[in-house]
Amino acid sequence: YQRRVREAVVSTQSTGVSVESGSFNFPPDRPIIMVGPGTGIAPFRSLIQSRAGTDQQLVLFFGCRYKDKDYLFESEWVGKPNLQVFTAFSRDQKDKVYVQDRIREQGKLVWRLISREGAVFCVAGNSKNMPLQVKEALTDVVRAYGQLPPADATKYIDQLIKGNLYQNETW
């Protein structure tokens, strides 16, 4: 693994920069399911650090290409009793594995947290394909474990969105 060094040119001209607040709302009294592949982990790292050691249940679905090269925060998450981490390393094996695959595998847990405990489901990261694929995986979980027909499962997800229990912050 090699790091690239880049040179920067400093200018004397000023440039306008703005910082906007994120859209996530992390209530302290509900479980939080976080889906943060790649750079999507950024908003969740501080949440995990600030809520470690509390009674709040935190579930993280983290994905990246290679465990050895990209799983930089593993040591931050070890030994936190209120945090469960499910990883997906897409290039470490022949068949690619993504966070949406792990969501389906953990469907029973995800369904229990959402349907019985009112969990907040938060998605962050690349906005190209991942958000839709994660939403489809969650819909599959709702269909399978909630025993709902497709149209009702879609309505269930829509209600989560309206109730701010499904939050999406992608870029």
Accessible surface in RSA format (square Angstrom, percent):
REM  Atomic radii and reference values for relative SASA: ProtOr
REM  Chains: A
REM  Algorithm: Lee & Richards
REM  Probe-radius: 1.40
REM  Slices: 20
REM RES _ NUM      All-atoms   Total-Side   Main-Chain    Non-polar    All polar
REM                ABS   REL    ABS   REL    ABS   REL    ABS   REL    ABS   REL
RES TYR A   1   175.21  81.8 100.67  57.3  74.54 194.0  69.17  52.0 106.04 130.7
RES GLN A   2   164.23  91.8 141.47 103.4  22.75  54.2  48.61 103.5 115.62  87.7
RES ARG A   3   205.17  86.1 176.61  90.0  28.56  68.0  64.58  88.3 140.59  85.2
RES ARG A   4   200.21  84.1 169.45  86.4  30.76  73.2  56.60  77.4 143.61  87.0
RES VAL A   5   142.40  93.7 109.19  98.8  33.21  80.0 113.19  98.4  29.20  79.2
RES ARG A   6   189.76  79.7 159.44  81.3  30.32  72.2  67.40  92.1 122.36  74.2
RES GLU A   7   172.80  99.2 137.19 103.8  35.62  84.8  56.50 109.3 116.30  95.0
RES ALA A   8    92.56  85.1  58.76  90.7  33.80  76.9  64.08  90.2  28.48  75.5
RES VAL A   9   146.28  96.3 114.83 104.0  31.46  75.8 118.06 102.6  28.22  76.5
RES VAL A  10   139.36  91.7 109.72  99.3  29.65  71.4 113.01  98.2  26.35  71.5
RES SER A  11    71.15  60.1  45.19  60.3  25.96  59.8  42.39  90.3  28.76  40.3
RES THR A  12   149.70 106.5 110.49 112.0  39.20  93.4  89.29 119.9  60.40  91.3
RES GLN A  13   148.77  83.2 130.49  95.4  18.28  43.5  41.45  88.2 107.32  81.4
RES SER A  14   116.30  98.3  81.25 108.4  35.05  80.7  53.11 113.1  63.19  88.5
RES THR A  15   113.64  80.8  86.59  87.8  27.05  64.5  65.51  88.0  48.12  72.7
RES GLY A  16    79.16  97.6   0.00   N/A  79.16  97.6  45.09 123.7  34.07  76.3
RES VAL A  17   129.75  85.4  89.67  81.2  40.08  96.6  95.36  82.9  34.39  93.3
RES SER A  18    94.99  80.3  65.72  87.7  29.27  67.4  46.09  98.2  48.90  68.5
RES VAL A  19   142.34  93.7 108.79  98.5  33.54  80.8 111.76  97.1  30.58  82.9
RES GLU A  20   150.85  86.6 123.37  93.3  27.48  65.4  45.68  88.4 105.17  85.9
RES SER A  21   112.55  95.1  76.12 101.6  36.43  83.9  45.68  97.3  66.88  93.7
RES GLY A  22    52.79  65.1   0.00   N/A  52.79  65.1  22.87  62.8  29.92  67.0
RES SER A  23    79.62  67.3  51.39  68.6  28.23  65.0  54.67 116.4  24.95  35.0
RES PHE A  24    31.69  15.9   6.88   4.3  24.81  64.6   6.90   4.2  24.79  71.0
RES ASN A  25    81.22  56.0  77.49  74.9   3.74   9.0  18.30  44.0  62.92  60.8
RES PHE A  26    40.61  20.3  29.15  18.1  11.46  29.8  29.15  17.7  11.46  32.8
RES PRO A  27    25.00  18.2  21.70  19.8   3.30  12.0  25.00  20.6   0.00   0.0
RES PRO A  28   101.51  74.0  86.96  79.3  14.56  52.9  87.19  72.0  14.32  89.0
RES ASP A  29   120.42  84.4  83.15  82.8  37.27  88.1  45.07 106.1  75.35  75.2
RES ARG A  30    85.65  36.0  83.53  42.6   2.11   5.0   9.74  13.3  75.91  46.0
RES PRO A  31    13.45   9.8  13.03  11.9   0.43   1.5  13.03  10.8   0.43   2.6
RES ILE A  32     0.11   0.1   0.00   0.0   0.11   0.3   0.00   0.0   0.11   0.3
RES ILE A  33     0.02   0.0   0.02   0.0   0.00   0.0   0.02   0.0   0.00   0.0
RES MET A  34     0.00   0.0   0.00   0.0   0.00   0.0   0.00   0.0   0.00   0.0
RES VAL A  35     0.00   0.0   0.00   0.0   0.00   0.0   0.00   0.0   0.00   0.0
RES GLY A  36     0.00   0.0   0.00   N/A   0.00   0.0   0.00   0.0   0.00   0.0
RES PRO A  37    25.78  18.8  23.17  21.1   2.60   9.5  23.17  19.1   2.60  16.2
RES GLY A  38    36.94  45.5   0.00   N/A  36.94  45.5  33.25  91.3   3.68   8.2
RES THR A  39    96.48  68.6  86.83  88.0   9.64  23.0  83.80 112.6  12.68  19.2
RES GLY A  40     0.00   0.0   0.00   N/A   0.00   0.0   0.00   0.0   0.00   0.0
RES ILE A  41     8.70   5.0   8.70   6.5   0.00   0.0   8.70   6.3   0.00   0.0
RES ALA A  42    64.61  59.4  49.45  76.3  15.15  34.5  53.53  75.4  11.07  29.3
RES PRO A  43    32.34  23.6  17.98  16.4  14.36  52.2  29.41  24.3   2.92  18.2
RES PHE A  44     0.00   0.0   0.00   0.0   0.00   0.0   0.00   0.0   0.00   0.0
RES ARG A  45    71.57  30.1  71.32  36.4   0.25   0.6   9.52  13.0  62.05  37.6
RES SER A  46    71.91  60.8  68.43  91.3   3.48   8.0  46.89  99.8  25.02  35.1
RES LEU A  47     8.71   4.9   5.01   3.6   3.70   9.3   8.68   6.1   0.03   0.1
RES ILE A  48     0.85   0.5   0.85   0.6   0.00   0.0   0.85   0.6   0.00   0.0
RES GLN A  49    98.72  55.2  77.75  56.8  20.98  49.9  32.74  69.7  65.98  50.0
RES SER A  50    83.19  70.3  48.58  64.8  34.61  79.7  51.37 109.4  31.82  44.6
RES ARG A  51    48.60  20.4  48.51  24.7   0.08   0.2   9.23  12.6  39.36  23.9
RES ALA A  52    34.17  31.4  14.69  22.7  19.48  44.3  15.40  21.7  18.77  49.7
RES GLY A  53    65.08  80.3   0.00   N/A  65.08  80.3  30.15  82.8  34.92  78.2
RES THR A  54    61.39  43.7  46.83  47.5  14.56  34.7  54.38  73.0   7.01  10.6
RES ASP A  55   152.96 107.1 119.23 118.7  33.73  79.8  42.20  99.3 110.77 110.5
RES GLN A  56    15.34   8.6   4.29   3.1  11.05  26.3  12.57  26.8   2.77   2.1
RES GLN A  57    47.87  26.8  43.62  31.9   4.25  10.1  22.86  48.7  25.01  19.0
RES LEU A  58     0.57   0.3   0.57   0.4   0.00   0.0   0.57   0.4   0.00   0.0
RES VAL A  59     0.26   0.2   0.26   0.2   0.00   0.0   0.26   0.2   0.00   0.0
RES LEU A  60     0.00   0.0   0.00   0.0   0.00   0.0   0.00   0.0   0.00   0.0
RES PHE A  61     0.07   0.0   0.07   0.0   0.00   0.0   0.07   0.0   0.00   0.0
RES PHE A  62     4.20   2.1   4.20   2.6   0.00   0.0   4.20   2.5   0.00   0.0
RES GLY A  63     4.28   5.3   0.00   N/A   4.28   5.3   4.28  11.7   0.00   0.0
RES CYS A  64    19.96  15.1   6.05   6.7  13.91  32.7  17.81  45.1   2.15   2.3
RES ARG A  65   138.53  58.2 137.50  70.1   1.03   2.5  27.90  38.1 110.62  67.0
RES TYR A  66    79.14  36.9  79.14  45.0   0.00   0.0  41.72  31.4  37.42  46.1
RES LYS A  67    92.45  45.1  88.19  54.1   4.25  10.1  37.45  33.7  54.99  58.6
RES ASP A  68   141.34  99.0 104.72 104.2  36.62  86.6  35.51  83.6 105.83 105.5
RES LYS A  69    91.09  44.4  87.46  53.7   3.63   8.6  40.80  36.7  50.29  53.6
RES ASP A  70    45.87  32.1  37.27  37.1   8.60  20.3  11.82  27.8  34.04  34.0
RES TYR A  71    28.75  13.4  14.06   8.0  14.69  38.2   5.09   3.8  23.65  29.2
RES LEU A  72   121.37  67.6  93.08  66.6  28.30  71.1  97.34  68.4  24.03  64.7
RES PHE A  73    38.66  19.3  38.64  23.9   0.02   0.1  38.66  23.4   0.00   0.0
RES GLU A  74    70.46  40.5  69.83  52.8   0.62   1.5  15.96  30.9  54.50  44.5
RES SER A  75    96.90  81.9  73.98  98.7  22.92  52.8  51.31 109.3  45.59  63.9
RES GLU A  76    48.88  28.1  39.67  30.0   9.21  21.9  34.52  66.8  14.36  11.7
RES TRP A  77    12.78   5.1   4.41   2.1   8.37  19.7   4.09   2.2   8.69  14.1
RES VAL A  78   106.82  70.3  88.04  79.7  18.78  45.2  93.80  81.5  13.02  35.3
RES GLY A  79    72.25  89.1   0.00   N/A  72.25  89.1  40.09 110.0  32.16  72.0
RES LYS A  80    52.79  25.8  44.38  27.2   8.41  20.0   9.50   8.6  43.29  46.1
RES PRO A  81   127.89  93.2  84.52  77.0  43.38 157.7  98.22  81.1  29.68 184.4
RES ASN A  82    18.24  12.6   8.13   7.9  10.11  24.3  17.81  42.9   0.43   0.4
RES LEU A  83    17.08   9.5   0.54   0.4  16.55  41.6   0.54   0.4  16.55  44.5
RES GLN A  84    72.65  40.6  68.34  49.9   4.32  10.3  33.95  72.3  38.70  29.4
RES VAL A  85    45.17  29.7  16.07  14.5  29.10  70.1  16.07  14.0  29.10  78.9
RES PHE A  86    37.63  18.8  34.22  21.2   3.42   8.9  37.42  22.7   0.21   0.6
RES THR A  87    34.09  24.2  27.41  27.8   6.68  15.9   5.31   7.1  28.79  43.5
RES ALA A  88     1.17   1.1   0.22   0.3   0.96   2.2   0.22   0.3   0.95   2.5
RES PHE A  89    24.35  12.2  22.64  14.0   1.71   4.4  22.64  13.7   1.71   4.9
RES SER A  90     6.24   5.3   6.21   8.3   0.04   0.1   2.88   6.1   3.36   4.7
RES ARG A  91    79.15  33.2  59.67  30.4  19.48  46.4  18.97  25.9  60.18  36.5
RES ASP A  92    72.21  50.6  36.82  36.6  35.39  83.7  23.84  56.1  48.37  48.2
RES GLN A  93    77.45  43.3  57.67  42.1  19.79  47.1  51.27 109.1  26.18  19.9
RES LYS A  94   200.23  97.7 161.77  99.3  38.46  91.6 115.81 104.2  84.42  89.9
RES ASP A  95   106.55  74.6 101.48 101.0   5.07  12.0  33.92  79.8  72.63  72.4
RES LYS A  96   107.90  52.6  86.27  52.9  21.63  51.5  46.02  41.4  61.88  65.9
RES VAL A  97    27.13  17.9  26.87  24.3   0.27   0.6  26.87  23.3   0.26   0.7
RES TYR A  98    87.13  40.7  85.40  48.6   1.72   4.5  71.16  53.5  15.97  19.7
RES VAL A  99     3.88   2.5   2.50   2.3   1.38   3.3   2.50   2.2   1.38   3.7
RES GLN A 100    17.92  10.0  17.92  13.1   0.00   0.0   5.95  12.7  11.97   9.1
RES ASP A 101    46.63  32.7  44.12  43.9   2.51   5.9  14.40  33.9  32.23  32.1
RES ARG A 102    62.68  26.3  62.68  32.0   0.00   0.0   9.21  12.6  53.46  32.4
RES ILE A 103     0.00   0.0   0.00   0.0   0.00   0.0   0.00   0.0   0.00   0.0
RES ARG A 104    91.80  38.5  79.63  40.6  12.17  29.0  47.31  64.7  44.49  27.0
RES GLU A 105   105.95  60.8  72.26  54.7  33.70  80.2  44.04  85.2  61.91  50.5
RES GLN A 106    53.13  29.7  50.73  37.1   2.40   5.7   2.61   5.6  50.52  38.3
RES GLY A 107     0.00   0.0   0.00   N/A   0.00   0.0   0.00   0.0   0.00   0.0
RES LYS A 108   156.54  76.4 155.07  95.1   1.47   3.5  97.90  88.1  58.64  62.5
RES LEU A 109    23.67  13.2  18.84  13.5   4.83  12.1  21.86  15.4   1.81   4.9
RES VAL A 110     0.09   0.1   0.09   0.1   0.00   0.0   0.09   0.1   0.00   0.0
RES TRP A 111    39.37  15.8  39.32  19.0   0.05   0.1  28.70  15.3  10.67  17.3
RES ARG A 112    79.43  33.3  79.28  40.4   0.14   0.3  33.04  45.2  46.38  28.1
RES LEU A 113     0.02   0.0   0.02   0.0   0.00   0.0   0.02   0.0   0.00   0.0
RES ILE A 114     8.31   4.7   0.97   0.7   7.34  17.7   0.97   0.7   7.34  19.9
RES SER A 115    44.43  37.5  11.67  15.6  32.75  75.5  11.52  24.5  32.91  46.1
RES ARG A 116   182.90  76.8 145.86  74.4  37.05  88.2  52.94  72.3 129.97  78.8
RES GLU A 117    73.38  42.1  53.40  40.4  19.99  47.6  33.19  64.2  40.20  32.8
RES GLY A 118    18.19  22.4   0.00   N/A  18.19  22.4  15.46  42.4   2.72   6.1
RES ALA A 119     0.91   0.8   0.00   0.0   0.91   2.1   0.00   0.0   0.91   2.4
RES VAL A 120     1.56   1.0   1.56   1.4   0.00   0.0   1.56   1.4   0.00   0.0
RES PHE A 121     0.19   0.1   0.19   0.1   0.00   0.0   0.19   0.1   0.00   0.0
RES CYS A 122     0.00   0.0   0.00   0.0   0.00   0.0   0.00   0.0   0.00   0.0
RES VAL A 123     0.07   0.0   0.07   0.1   0.00   0.0   0.07   0.1   0.00   0.0
RES ALA A 124     0.00   0.0   0.00   0.0   0.00   0.0   0.00   0.0   0.00   0.0
RES GLY A 125     0.00   0.0   0.00   N/A   0.00   0.0   0.00   0.0   0.00   0.0
RES ASN A 126    90.40  62.3  86.87  83.9   3.53   8.5  29.71  71.5  60.69  58.7
RES SER A 127    58.49  49.4  41.28  55.1  17.21  39.7  15.56  33.1  42.93  60.1
RES LYS A 128   166.22  81.1 135.01  82.8  31.21  74.3  87.93  79.1  78.29  83.4
RES ASN A 129    79.93  55.1  75.15  72.6   4.78  11.5  13.55  32.6  66.38  64.2
RES MET A 130    21.99  11.4  19.49  12.9   2.49   5.9  19.76  16.8   2.23   3.0
RES PRO A 131    17.84  13.0  15.96  14.5   1.88   6.8  16.44  13.6   1.40   8.7
RES LEU A 132   112.94  62.9 108.02  77.3   4.92  12.4 111.39  78.2   1.55   4.2
RES GLN A 133    69.08  38.6  68.63  50.2   0.46   1.1  15.85  33.7  53.23  40.4
RES VAL A 134     0.00   0.0   0.00   0.0   0.00   0.0   0.00   0.0   0.00   0.0
RES LYS A 135    68.97  33.6  68.97  42.3   0.00   0.0  29.90  26.9  39.07  41.6
RES GLU A 136    83.42  47.9  80.97  61.3   2.45   5.8  31.88  61.7  51.54  42.1
RES ALA A 137     0.00   0.0   0.00   0.0   0.00   0.0   0.00   0.0   0.00   0.0
RES LEU A 138     0.05   0.0   0.05   0.0   0.00   0.0   0.05   0.0   0.00   0.0
RES THR A 139    24.49  17.4  24.49  24.8   0.00   0.0  17.79  23.9   6.70  10.1
RES ASP A 140    51.25  35.9  47.59  47.4   3.66   8.7  17.86  42.0  33.38  33.3
RES VAL A 141     3.28   2.2   1.89   1.7   1.39   3.3   3.28   2.8   0.00   0.0
RES VAL A 142     0.17   0.1   0.17   0.2   0.00   0.0   0.17   0.1   0.00   0.0
RES ARG A 143   102.06  42.9  96.20  49.0   5.86  14.0  11.25  15.4  90.82  55.0
RES ALA A 144    66.95  61.6  39.43  60.8  27.53  62.6  50.78  71.5  16.17  42.8
RES TYR A 145    97.62  45.6  77.73  44.2  19.89  51.7  46.55  35.0  51.07  63.0
RES GLY A 146    19.21  23.7   0.00   N/A  19.21  23.7   4.15  11.4  15.06  33.7
RES GLN A 147   161.10  90.1 130.85  95.6  30.25  72.0  41.55  88.4 119.55  90.7
RES LEU A 148    52.40  29.2  44.05  31.5   8.35  21.0  45.72  32.1   6.68  18.0
RES PRO A 149    75.15  54.8  67.08  61.1   8.08  29.4  74.34  61.4   0.81   5.1
RES PRO A 150    76.46  55.7  75.52  68.8   0.94   3.4  76.26  63.0   0.19   1.2
RES ALA A 151    65.65  60.4  54.59  84.2  11.05  25.1  63.30  89.1   2.34   6.2
RES ASP A 152    57.70  40.4  54.86  54.6   2.84   6.7  11.06  26.0  46.65  46.5
RES ALA A 153     0.00   0.0   0.00   0.0   0.00   0.0   0.00   0.0   0.00   0.0
RES THR A 154    69.40  49.4  68.78  69.7   0.62   1.5  50.60  68.0  18.80  28.4
RES LYS A 155   130.57  63.7 129.90  79.7   0.68   1.6  80.38  72.4  50.19  53.5
RES TYR A 156    59.85  27.9  54.88  31.2   4.97  12.9  49.58  37.3  10.26  12.7
RES ILE A 157     0.40   0.2   0.40   0.3   0.00   0.0   0.40   0.3   0.00   0.0
RES ASP A 158    53.99  37.8  52.50  52.3   1.49   3.5  14.68  34.6  39.31  39.2
RES GLN A 159   108.34  60.6 101.61  74.3   6.73  16.0  41.33  88.0  67.01  50.8
RES LEU A 160    12.28   6.8  11.80   8.4   0.47   1.2  12.20   8.6   0.08   0.2
RES ILE A 161    71.67  40.8  61.73  46.0   9.95  24.0  61.73  44.4   9.95  27.0
RES LYS A 162   159.22  77.7 122.12  74.9  37.10  88.3  84.28  75.9  74.94  79.8
RES GLY A 163    46.36  57.2   0.00   N/A  46.36  57.2  30.17  82.8  16.18  36.2
RES ASN A 164    70.37  48.5  67.40  65.1   2.97   7.2  25.05  60.3  45.32  43.8
RES LEU A 165    39.42  22.0  39.00  27.9   0.42   1.1  39.00  27.4   0.42   1.1
RES TYR A 166    15.66   7.3   9.38   5.3   6.28  16.3   6.94   5.2   8.72  10.7
RES GLN A 167    10.21   5.7   6.00   4.4   4.21  10.0   9.34  19.9   0.87   0.7
RES ASN A 168    74.10  51.1  47.74  46.1  26.36  63.5  14.16  34.1  59.94  57.9
RES GLU A 169    39.78  22.8  36.26  27.4   3.52   8.4  21.62  41.8  18.16  14.8
RES THR A 170    40.80  29.0  11.97  12.1  28.83  68.7   0.00   0.0  40.80  61.7
RES TRP A 171   135.25  54.3 102.01  49.4  33.24  78.0 115.69  61.7  19.56  31.7
END  Absolute sums over single chains surface
CHAIN  1 A    10775.7       8453.8       2321.9       5485.7       5290.0
END  Absolute sums over all chains
TOTAL         10775.7       8453.8       2321.9       5485.7       5290.0
